[in-house]
């Protein structure tokens, strides 16, 4: 005959909760320690082979030595040290040559994270994804999605000279606060909203609220939804801000206005009013000033520049309701980024007609032909 286990007294509930917390914390610590140890092992294996075997040797000779090492290691330790994996470890040590940086990253990033980062060709792009992955604690799936959606090229920081990008990443690596240039993007990919070709501003807003989880993922980690149609009362008149968010890492409110048309100078005045009201009435002590994001169907590069929106804490970005061919988009983003860096290197001289055309082309779906329509 089965006997029932005695029920825990009520005062034991807190003890049980505490014990569960201790066990889960220990499990997590063991998993993180094992991951970091394994990652560093792979780095040291790759570093040692690269330094002792491949340095100053013929490629064919190096391949033969790696193959021989692999055969012996597989016999001793299993398929994890096969030739393909050894080659990956060597590449790992090559693209991440600084041991201290790898030690720091390995506390949050798994070996699978590094596998996703290794193929990236540009060092700054690789460092950007690695640091953002560490700070925002992306899963491997999220990291792959961010890489696939060209996140680095869509951030403002990517359009700066390499020295500026490196300084920003170094600041973040040293424990500095994340900046808006690393958070905001242009363009935003909103194809998941499933909007019809003739959608209205209300359709756009409703779709965002319906797909809020995916919209927050596109905005980036750290955004928290606060309000829709936030009422702003000034001189007995009511105005309504489309969407209001809070960013935990930036420690500030983010006001978002949705525009179906091309960016207009009047949009700046409207957003400035909202930001000043929020700063006066809805900003607690210790919080950073609110920042505005105007999402438009398109935006003229020169117009945005002349209005000096950065001085007003306002960002303008385009959104793509239907995604064009990603290879073409990547090429256009690369071109716009290169021109922006050239301008910065020249001391922000006035834009040429070629630069304005390239900057706008990078964000205009019409250039992508039928691919944009079918996406």
Secondary structure as GFF3:
##gff-version 3
##sequence-region A 1 375
A	DSSP	alpha_helix	12	49	.	.	.	ID=ss1
A	DSSP	pi_helix	50	54	.	.	.	ID=ss2
A	DSSP	alpha_helix	59	77	.	.	.	ID=ss3
A	DSSP	three_ten_helix	79	81	.	.	.	ID=ss4
A	DSSP	alpha_helix	83	95	.	.	.	ID=ss5
A	DSSP	alpha_helix	99	105	.	.	.	ID=ss6
A	DSSP	alpha_helix	111	118	.	.	.	ID=ss7
A	DSSP	alpha_helix	123	136	.	.	.	ID=ss8
A	DSSP	alpha_helix	140	148	.	.	.	ID=ss9
A	DSSP	alpha_helix	151	154	.	.	.	ID=ss10
A	DSSP	three_ten_helix	156	159	.	.	.	ID=ss11
A	DSSP	alpha_helix	162	173	.	.	.	ID=ss12
A	DSSP	alpha_helix	180	183	.	.	.	ID=ss13
A	DSSP	beta_strand	188	189	.	.	.	ID=ss14
A	DSSP	three_ten_helix	191	193	.	.	.	ID=ss15
A	DSSP	alpha_helix	201	210	.	.	.	ID=ss16
A	DSSP	alpha_helix	212	219	.	.	.	ID=ss17
A	DSSP	beta_strand	223	234	.	.	.	ID=ss18
A	DSSP	beta_strand	237	247	.	.	.	ID=ss19
A	DSSP	beta_strand	252	258	.	.	.	ID=ss20
A	DSSP	alpha_helix	265	281	.	.	.	ID=ss21
A	DSSP	beta_strand	291	296	.	.	.	ID=ss22
A	DSSP	alpha_helix	301	306	.	.	.	ID=ss23
A	DSSP	three_ten_helix	309	312	.	.	.	ID=ss24
A	DSSP	beta_strand	314	320	.	.	.	ID=ss25
A	DSSP	alpha_helix	326	345	.	.	.	ID=ss26
A	DSSP	alpha_helix	353	361	.	.	.	ID=ss27
A	DSSP	three_ten_helix	365	368	.	.	.	ID=ss28
A	DSSP	alpha_helix	370	374	.	.	.	ID=ss29
###
